[in-house]
């Protein structure tokens, strides 16, 4: 319902900001790092990854020598065919992980994106449900006199401020996931080099688990948005018998609570994934 009332417009503008950020999350979460912001960031990250591969190869030799020293009691053990073959296979695998680490990481990312797509298709959500100000509240606010509307200004300002702040906290958390994907991709050759030595291989394993956790955050975020959409499909009821201030405050308060649930779940997505994976 269109209205030229300042109180109504302020609430509608705050809800529009929320809806825009929620739609932006829905769009971002289905993108790959190559597509994000036109791919310009990804090109720089790939260049950095390629430059760090040279350092990764140098560390590969270092980790390999350290592993040989710590795992072999003497040079005689290295001369045994079975032990020498084991060391050679480890070195070759570690070198291959550094050389093709980017492809392996993107394959893992696309697997998780497949999980995200499956969740979205199964739930049947093309877009998240939008928050809309009920017509009952719009009508009640417009019928208020000047002095009756003064308390509404304070309620509206507080509610709009909360909704706007929550909108930006939510979108910042999603952008933060993308930035972490870029950070992991850029620095990957360094931890991958640790696979060359048996004592240091836990570094590489922890790196892969952490990267998988960041990828899986997308699935948790999508699930949180779907749950919120189900909440928003049954918006807070407006009591027509209550005063206008009570009606608006009850509606805004319940709406903010639902939004806090979504924002909290999105911010906790990294912790939820790590608890699931035992990290």
C-alpha positions in Angstrom: 0.0 0.0 0.0 1.4 3.4 -1.1 1.6 6.1 1.6 3.1 9.5 2.0 3.2 9.3 5.8 6.8 9.8 7.1 6.4 7.0 9.7 5.2 4.5 7.1 7.9 5.5 4.6 10.6 5.2 7.1 9.6 1.6 8.0 9.1 0.7 4.3 12.5 2.1 3.4 14.2 0.0 6.2 12.3 -3.1 5.0 13.3 -2.4 1.4 17.0 -2.2 2.5 16.6 -5.6 4.3 14.9 -7.2 1.2 17.6 -5.8 -1.1 20.4 -7.3 1.0 18.6 -10.6 1.4 18.1 -10.8 -2.4 21.8 -9.9 -2.9 22.8 -12.7 -0.6 20.7 -15.1 -2.6 22.5 -13.9 -5.7 26.0 -14.0 -4.3 25.7 -17.4 -2.7 25.0 -19.0 -6.1 28.1 -17.4 -7.7 31.5 -18.9 -8.0 34.7 -16.9 -7.2 35.4 -16.6 -10.9 32.0 -14.8 -11.5 32.0 -12.6 -8.4 32.3 -8.9 -9.3 33.0 -9.8 -12.9 36.0 -12.0 -12.2 38.5 -9.1 -11.7 39.3 -10.2 -8.1 39.7 -13.8 -9.2 42.2 -13.0 -11.8 44.5 -11.2 -9.3 44.1 -14.1 -6.8 45.0 -16.6 -9.6 48.2 -14.6 -10.4 49.1 -14.5 -6.7 48.5 -18.3 -6.4 50.8 -18.9 -9.4 53.5 -16.7 -8.0 53.4 -18.5 -4.6 53.7 -21.9 -6.3 57.5 -21.2 -6.8 57.8 -20.6 -3.0 55.7 -23.8 -2.5 58.1 -25.8 -4.5 61.0 -24.5 -2.5 59.2 -25.4 0.8 58.3 -28.8 -0.8 62.0 -29.7 -0.8 62.4 -28.3 2.8 59.5 -30.2 4.2 60.6 -33.4 2.3 64.1 -33.3 3.8 62.7 -32.6 7.3 60.4 -35.5 6.9 63.2 -37.8 5.8 65.4 -36.8 8.7 62.6 -37.2 11.3 61.2 -40.5 10.0 64.4 -42.3 9.0 66.8 -43.5 11.7 69.7 -43.8 9.3 70.6 -43.4 5.7 70.4 -47.2 5.4 66.6 -47.1 5.8 66.4 -44.6 2.9 68.3 -47.1 0.7 65.6 -49.7 1.2 63.4 -50.0 -1.9 60.1 -50.0 -0.1 61.0 -47.0 2.0 62.5 -45.1 -1.0 59.4 -45.8 -3.0 57.2 -44.5 -0.2 59.2 -41.3 0.0 59.2 -40.8 -3.8 55.4 -41.3 -4.0 54.9 -38.8 -1.1 57.1 -36.3 -2.9 55.3 -36.8 -6.2 51.9 -36.4 -4.7 52.9 -33.3 -2.8 54.3 -31.8 -6.0 51.1 -32.7 -7.9 49.0 -31.1 -5.2 50.9 -27.8 -5.5 50.8 -27.9 -9.3 47.1 -28.7 -9.5 45.9 -27.4 -6.2 43.8 -24.7 -7.7 41.9 -27.2 -9.8 41.4 -29.4 -6.8 40.1 -26.5 -4.7 37.7 -25.4 -7.4 36.4 -29.0 -7.8 35.7 -29.1 -4.1 33.9 -25.7 -4.3 31.7 -26.8 -7.2 30.8 -30.0 -5.3 29.5 -27.8 -2.4 27.8 -25.5 -4.9 26.0 -28.6 -6.1 24.8 -29.2 -2.6 23.6 -25.6 -2.4 21.7 -25.9 -5.6 20.1 -29.1 -4.5 18.9 -27.5 -1.2 17.4 -24.5 -3.1 15.7 -26.7 -5.7 14.3 -29.1 -3.1 13.0 -26.2 -1.0 11.4 -24.7 -4.1 12.7 -21.2 -3.4 13.7 -19.1 -6.3 14.0 -16.0 -4.2 13.7 -15.3 -0.4 10.4 -14.1 1.0 10.3 -10.4 1.3 9.3 -8.5 4.5 6.3 -6.2 3.9 4.5 -3.8 6.2 0.9 -5.0 6.8 -1.9 -2.8 5.4 -3.5 -2.7 8.9 -0.5 -0.9 10.3 -0.3 1.5 7.3 -4.0 2.4 7.8 -3.7 2.8 11.6 -0.6 5.1 11.3 -2.2 7.3 8.6 -5.3 7.8 10.8 -3.2 9.0 13.8 -3.3 12.7 14.7 -0.1 14.7 15.0 0.3 14.3 18.8 -0.5 10.6 18.7 2.1 10.1 16.0 5.0 11.6 18.1 5.7 8.3 20.0 5.6 6.5 16.7 8.5 8.5 15.4 10.7 7.2 18.2 9.5 3.6 17.7 10.0 3.9 13.9 13.5 5.4 14.2 14.7 2.7 16.6 13.1 -0.1 14.6 14.4 1.2 11.3 17.9 1.6 12.7 17.9 -2.0 14.0 16.7 -3.4 10.7 19.2 -1.4 8.6 22.1 -2.4 10.9 21.1 -6.0 10.8 20.9 -5.8 7.0 24.5 -4.7 6.7 25.8 -7.1 9.3 24.1 -9.9 7.3 25.6 -8.9 4.0 29.0 -8.3 5.5 29.1 -11.9 6.8 28.4 -13.3 3.3 31.0 -11.1 1.7 33.4 -12.2 4.4 33.0 -15.8 3.3 33.9 -14.8 -0.3 37.0 -13.0 0.9 38.1 -16.0 2.9 37.7 -18.2 -0.2 40.0 -15.8 -2.0 42.5 -15.8 0.9 42.6 -19.6 1.0 43.0 -19.8 -2.8 45.8 -17.3 -2.9 47.9 -18.8 -0.1 47.2 -22.5 -0.9 50.6 -23.5 -2.4 52.3 -22.8 1.0 50.3 -25.3 3.2 50.1 -27.7 0.3 53.9 -28.0 0.4 53.6 -29.5 3.9 52.3 -32.8 2.4 56.0 -33.6 1.4 56.9 -34.5 4.9 55.1 -37.0 7.2 55.5 -34.9 10.4 54.2 -31.7 8.6 51.3 -33.2 6.7 48.8 -32.2 9.3 49.2 -28.6 8.2 48.0 -29.5 4.7 45.1 -31.6 6.1 44.0 -28.8 8.4 44.1 -26.4 5.5 41.9 -28.6 3.3 39.4 -29.1 6.2 39.3 -25.4 6.8 38.7 -24.6 3.1 36.0 -27.2 2.9 34.4 -25.6 6.0 34.4 -22.2 4.3 32.8 -23.7 1.2 30.1 -25.5 3.3 29.2 -22.2 5.0 27.3 -21.4 1.8 24.9 -24.4 2.4 24.3 -23.2 6.0 23.6 -19.7 4.8 21.1 -20.9 2.2 19.3 -23.1 4.8 19.1 -20.1 7.2 17.6 -17.9 4.4 15.0 -20.7 3.6 14.1 -20.9 7.3 13.7 -17.1 7.5 11.6 -17.1 4.4 9.2 -19.6 6.0 9.1 -17.2 9.0 8.5 -14.3 6.8 5.7 -16.1 4.9 3.7 -15.8 8.2 4.5 -12.2 9.2 3.8 -11.0 12.8 0.1 -10.4 13.3 -1.0 -6.8 13.9 -3.6 -6.5 16.7 -6.3 -4.1 15.5 -7.7 -3.6 19.0 -4.3 -2.3 20.4 -3.1 1.3 20.3 -1.2 2.3 17.2 2.1 2.6 19.2 1.6 -0.9 20.7 0.7 -2.3 17.3 3.7 -0.9 15.6 6.1 -1.8 18.4 4.8 -5.4 18.7 5.1 -5.9 14.9 8.6 -4.3 14.7 9.8 -6.1 17.8 8.8 -9.6 16.5 10.1 -8.8 13.0 13.5 -7.8 14.5 13.6 -11.0 16.5 13.1 -13.0 13.4 15.8 -11.0 11.6 18.1 -11.6 14.6 17.6 -15.3 14.2 18.7 -15.2 10.5 21.6 -12.8 11.1 22.8 -14.8 14.1 22.7 -18.1 12.1 24.6 -16.6 9.2 27.3 -15.2 11.5 27.5 -18.5 13.2 27.6 -20.5 10.0 31.4 -21.0 10.3 31.1 -22.3 13.8 28.2 -24.6 12.9 30.2 -26.1 10.1 33.3 -26.5 12.2 31.3 -28.3 14.9 29.8 -30.6 12.3 33.2 -31.4 10.9 34.9 -31.7 14.3 37.4 -28.9 13.5 
